[in-house]
Amino acid sequence: MREVSNLNRDTSAAMVTIREWINSFVPINRLPLDILTIISTHLPSQKDRFRATFVCRHWRRTFLQHAGLWSNIHLSKGEVYVKTLLERARRSPLTILTSRMDPVGSVMLLPPHTKQIADLFFVGSYWVDIRRFLEINPGPLPLLRTLDVSVVQTINPDDTDAVTPPPHPFFGSAIGLKEFRLRSGTPPLLNHFIFPNLTLFELSVTSEESFSGLELLDFLEASPTLRAVCINVAADISLEGVSQERVVVLYHVESFCLAATDGSAGYELATNISCPSVKRTSLTHTREKRHYPEGPIEEFPAPSLLYAIIRQYTRSSIEEITLETKTDSYYLIACSLTFRSADTTVIRLCFEVTEDNEDPGTLGWTFTQMYWNAFLRASRTIQDTLLVADVKRFQMQGPLDLDEEWITYIVGDFEDLFKSLGPLKELTICNCDMRPHPFVRFAKLCGVEAVYPPIKALTIWHPSNICNVEFVEDLVGLAKAQHELGVPFEHVTVHMHNPPAEMEEMLRLWVGTVDCRGLL
């Protein structure tokens, strides 16, 4: 009987070997192992990888030998799932995704593997959940390079989300951490984090409580290797304890972004940070208003703050300014000022307003008032800038459409803006409603002659809401006036839909070089 049993076992083994041998001749299984492994990495989900292991023995053996395929682990899927993947991942670096809904048993499986964690994501957690995770998995975390924390704003039903200060910093053993992203619906507890080798820091805070600027400055000062910083604060900013003289110098940061709903405090906080190597800086003020206030808006920094910001974030003079306004179906207006220095450093000041007004009878008036206030404040900010005299290029973008009754309000501000500018190498106007523009109808609307700085090159892209006959008449009249004043345009470029055939010929009488092109 034993001999029969052995014969049956040997026969079964032989049949398995034969089937595998036959299966190896199937075209898909003749792929080299390295190619088959690469295919598995392109499967869109872990579920697909599990299913692929059941195609055949060859595929299963190949995929199970590739430990890196199983290193992305969601703790919320239960103990069996987590245990299976930890076994398959073996000693590969791990990506762990955890949330407040994770079974305790899943979290308890991690301690023997904490040294393998390379990326750690907390999704929809409370601060107390993060502390509990660290109590179960105290470390060390020598491979951790990415930490992504999302803390919900909802109050914990057990009222246990009030985190008492830990005896040591959160993730204090992750001394090699490179990227830290924190999104918090409560104060972000930045004073509980210290990452001396951080290169990227992204912070997003939405809180009814005030945001501590002092904590932010202390955190940045303790992160001297940062190269990119992006901060978004939807909360009142407290500068308590921050002296005006304090400046945190981030020597290696090349990209710095700060967006805040508390505009003046946000800009003031920016003056406490210096980035000598920065290539691009963005400072944004955002807010939502149901009723937009009348009168000039104060969303750009005061002259003293703006001068300090430009001096701290640039290493040479400002040569180019761009004034841009955008609108979206009357519900959003964005206005930005972009300063570019000779060494290509870019500083972008921007504010965005969402108008939550459902009354169609007042919507158009409110929008136009918003735009007028936005342009007025932006133009005055430019005029107040001590560095305007050095500007060589000025660019205006938008808006595409304005109500006729408000055009006269804009024209005077245009005049004041251009009076403040010195000689320009180039003036560019893009996607702009040309009706209120001084280069088109200034004299007709105001009854006075416009005052322009000497301009070498004028470029107009995609003008809107214009009559071609009037546009040609006024543009040619401007070119003639500049010529008679002894400061003629050296180059005029116009890109528009269906440019009049006579425009280029008429401009050549007063301009050195003319380029008129039609847009598709």
Buried (B, 14 or more C-beta within 10 A) or exposed (E): EEEEEEEEEEEEEEEEEEEBEEBEEEEEBEBEEEEBBEBBEEBEEBEEBBEBBEEBBBBEEBBEEBBBBBBBBBBBBBBEBBEBBBEBBEEBBBBBBBBBEBBEEBBEBBEEBBBBBBBBBBBBBBBBBBBBBBEEBEBEBBBBBBBBBBBBEEEBEEEBBEBEEEEEBBBBBBBBBBBBBBBBBBBBBBBBBBBEBBBBBBBBBBBEEBBBBBBBBBBBBBBBBBBBBBBBBBBBBBBEEBEEEEBBEBEBBBBBBBBBBBBBBBBBBBBBBBBEEBBBBBBBBBBEEEEBEEEEBBBBBBBEBBBBBBEBBBEEBBBBBBBBBBBEEBEBBBBBBBBBBBEEBBBBBBBBBBBEBEEEEEBEEBBBBBBBBBBBBBBBBBBBBEBBEBBBBBBBBBBBEBEEEBBEBBBBBBBBBBEBBEEBBBBBBBBBBBBBBBBBBBBEBBEEEBEBBBBBBBBBBBBBBBEBEBBBBBBBBBBBBBBEEEBBBBBBBBBBEEBBEEBBEBBEEBBEEBEBEEEE
